[in-house]
Each structure stands twice: as structure tokens, then as C-alpha cells.
Amino acid sequence: MTFTSDLPPASGLLTRLDRLAAPIETIASYGAGLAIFALMVLGAAQIILRSVFNLPIAGYIDMVYLIMPAIALLGTAYCQRLGAHIRMELLIGFLHGRMLWLTEIVATALAMAIIGVLTVYGWDHFMRSITLGDTTIDSEFIVWPSKLLVPAAFALWFVRLFIQLVGSIRMFIDPSLEPVGVVLRHDAHELAHEEIVEAFGEDVTETGGRK
């Protein structure tokens, strides 16, 4: 992603929205990571307690059921920002200029339509869960906090898609502008370089020295 302070005034609002959404997406992705860690600890504890002490954790399956939405959905907007979702680049890899951004506009608009519908239906399921007092079958844990994560994560994903849509439209109008809020394609060398810089905090040469 591109974050710059010297962008043209027309992109100022988009830049601010991009910078506002980014930390929220990062925090949500940390939440997904914590959920994965909690599930690992819970699974290890279940195995040890059941195998060694014959004392399985009561409601273990229900706990896994409640944790799964956080694991599956909280990191989606963050991945969208980084372009980490699976993208069919066999075709768009040959596109450049306005044709590339037109393809991004169509794909992003379709994704927004799908995520928008899922957000609405996810909210409906959340409200139904509260109204009915929905609980898990075995231990009767309340379900609505877990179901609330679904529309919340989809809504955050929808905002990120909106940012990318506006950014793609902006680039379609004038491809010479500085990209804002869009995913930029990188070849294998560029991706490897970015991973090295992220891992070591500086560039590392092929001979093992540091610049």
C-alpha cells in the first residue's frame, strides 16, 4: 500500500480514510492471531487433560465453535489491504494503464456487492440470535458475541473494498497519479526484497552484508 504526505489535494480524503482504516484492520488481524493462539492453547490443554488426567474440558467443542468466526474473518480486511487474498493474476498480469484499473474496478465492485449482502444477512443472524437467546447445544454458551463478529468483520472488509474501488477509479481517470488505497502488483524479486526489509529492518545484499 502507498501512504504519502505529498499527494494531490483531490486524493486527500481518500488518503485520510485509508490511514484511518489501516490501524483498525491491523488490530482486527491481531485479534484473529490471538484467537488462533487461544485455540492452540485450548486444544493442547484438552489433549493433556483428557489423555493424562481423564478430565476433558467441559464445552470444548462449543468453545471451538465460538472462536472460529474470529479466526476466519477478523483478518480479511487486513489481507485485502495487502493484496494477500488469492487473486487470479494470469490475465491482469498482462494488463497495464486504464485497462488494468478498469479490471480492478469491475472485480472490486463485484466483491463489494457480495460482501455487502453477507454483511446484511450476518447482521440479521446476529439480531435473531439476541432475540431468541441463542446458545450452543452442549454447554449453552451465549452465541451472539461470536455472531456479531461476522457482520463487523464484513463491514470492515466492505470499507476496505470501497477504498480500493475509489482508488482504482481515481487511477483509471488519471493513471499518472500516485496510487492511494490500491494493491500494487509486485514481481517475485520485489516481494522477496520487501520480506527481507520487513524481517531485518534494512536491506540485505546477496553476499550477506547489509547496506
PyMOL commands that set and color helices and strands:
alter all, ss='L'
color gray80, all
select helices_A, chain A and resi 9-52+60-73+76-82+89-92+97-132+144-173+188-200
alter helices_A, ss='H'
color red, helices_A
deselect
rebuild
show_as cartoon
